[in-house]
Amino acid sequence: MRKTTGKVLQALFNSLGDVQGKAFLDLFSGSGQVADEAWRRGARPVIAVEADRRLCSALRAIAEGKEEFKIFSLDVRRALPNLKKKEYSFSVVFADPPYGQGWVAELLSLFLKYGDLLGRDSLLVIERSKREEIPSPLEGWELSRERNYGDTVLSFLKKKEDL
């Protein structure tokens, strides 16, 4: 597990602005710090997805007693259709997948497939290594902005139909 640094976490929420009342999905949640920060800033509901069961135990401790903070202990590829079936729609999706494993392209493809999970004007934010490129051409997506923090890049994307 690679935790999102404090600097990147602060930059993420500064870039997102007010998340009060917005539905927030944290993929590859790990320690849960991003989901917890979203909840602390008023995002509702907050859903954290993490495949590692040991990490999910720690996530459950973070979520305990917090209404509308849910944990899904699933691989992302299984969680997304599950969330769609439950008719979730998110304003913000944050994904911090393992670096260098092809997840950036796969996430973009998955969210085109399960597009209903992103509401109108929603953002998909992917934390990635600067060595892992965004696919080109970027079919179905518009890269609205990127922020660089050392080896880490935050890529902010919107579905083209929302533009």
Summary of the structure (lengths in Angstrom):
residues: 163
radius of gyration: 14.4
end to end distance: 34.5
largest distance: 44.1
contacts: 507
relative contact order: 0.17
helix: 35%
strand: 29%
